[in-house]
Amino acid sequence: MAIVGQLIVDILERVSIDVCFGVPGGQTLPFYKAAREKNYNHVLMHDERNCACAADAYARVSGKVGICDATVGPGVTNLVSGMAEAYASSIPMIALIADIDSSREHMRHRGIVAQAMEQTPLLEPVSKWIGRVSKPEMLVDIFDHALRVATTGRPGPVVIEVPEEVMMAELPSLDLSRFSSESALWPRYRGAAQQSLVDDAVARLQKAKKPIILAGGGAMASGAHKEIAQFANEFGIPVVTSINGKGIIDERHELSLGAVGIFGEVKASHALVQADVVLVLGSKFSHFNSFAWQLPTKHQDIIHIDIDGEELSRSIAVSLEIVADVKEAASQILAALSQDKKDFTWQIEGEVAAQPGTAADDPAVAPEAVVKSINQAFAENTIVVSDASLSSGWVASWHKVRQAGRGYIAPRGMAGLGWACGAAIGAAMAAPKGTRVVVVAGDGATAYWLGEIETAVRLKLPITATKTTQIVKTG
């Protein structure tokens, strides 16, 4: 016999999700007890919001689903901001939440039962699916489907809700054979593009005089690093990115022009506006990345590939819409272009305006100087985690990711302050040994997560937190 809390740990181990971030409550104690008994790596944090941020970053860096937990009511309400970022940025994670004993359902409203509230409607706008384990024997089916929903199509967070009596219920050991290390990997499936659309895209590119690649967060999620480098190396096509796509190509590459938009590099947007054909790989044209949906322009031939058909022509009308996995579709296009081996190299015209920065006579610490110092001080495999607002802009426009991969992560889905330290903890837990994680945040953002400095120090994580007034090393 085993209790449900123990079986949850068994499932996590089988799917190779090797860490969970949480804050305990009475209803989740059976899960915590099982984690301790099995020596499962559960990270005790100070705030549930930071748990969600950690699970989000863990998923970004590891390529596996992240997981966090929270107790009923107030614990769940604290998750919402972190889950909202993961939902808007299409990051797969599981929020394991507790609920009151089902026999007390009639006393949920207004907290007659301690901590109770209508938490399911609260989570619906920030999750792809909510599964409730109403009976102990439902655990396997609910967990299996939660992983499938989180990693299929456009990834995102899901919720598994476990009532108090179910969490501690005993039942014979369940068959967990359907779970494997592949169950938590994302993207789960890779849909190819329709061949006629691939042919159309190739024909448009072959006629182009000034083609350009615009790679977004979807390209990063798909892992299309090799394919995008091939567009640059074999065909001379320059690459610009959204902020979430930053790092899809080594930014020292001569054809890597940086991030576009208000928070990006001037030269990237300067080049993008001159292109005649824009191959967009996994970008939703968010507000700041597109200058409020003005770039790319309606005068350009835009080929847009995305796993989510809802994004095609939603904010910017495009010429050719292709629903497919970005890595798979890019491979199809490259295979066709390779038959011709055309060199698309072109020169950017006109003088590029200076990158906005701090005036030379300004006595304050220059944020761009801090970012440039990070470039010089840390190794190539460093992961820079920036908080929201202007921190994202300074890092996106001045930092250079020096190898393809998740060398830079930021909360650009909802762009809520206070994301970075929780995310840095998740990134550090997911990154290969020897990776330094550097946090860049302003004073306002730092105030949200100061408590998690203790978490990082306790775990001896290799995190360096930087802001305008001080630098703190945790390990």
Order of alpha helices (4+ residues) and beta strands (2+ residues): beta-alpha-beta-alpha-beta-alpha-beta-alpha-beta-alpha-beta-alpha-beta-alpha-beta-alpha-beta-alpha-alpha-beta-beta-alpha-beta-beta-beta-alpha-alpha-beta-alpha-beta-alpha-beta-alpha-alpha-beta-beta
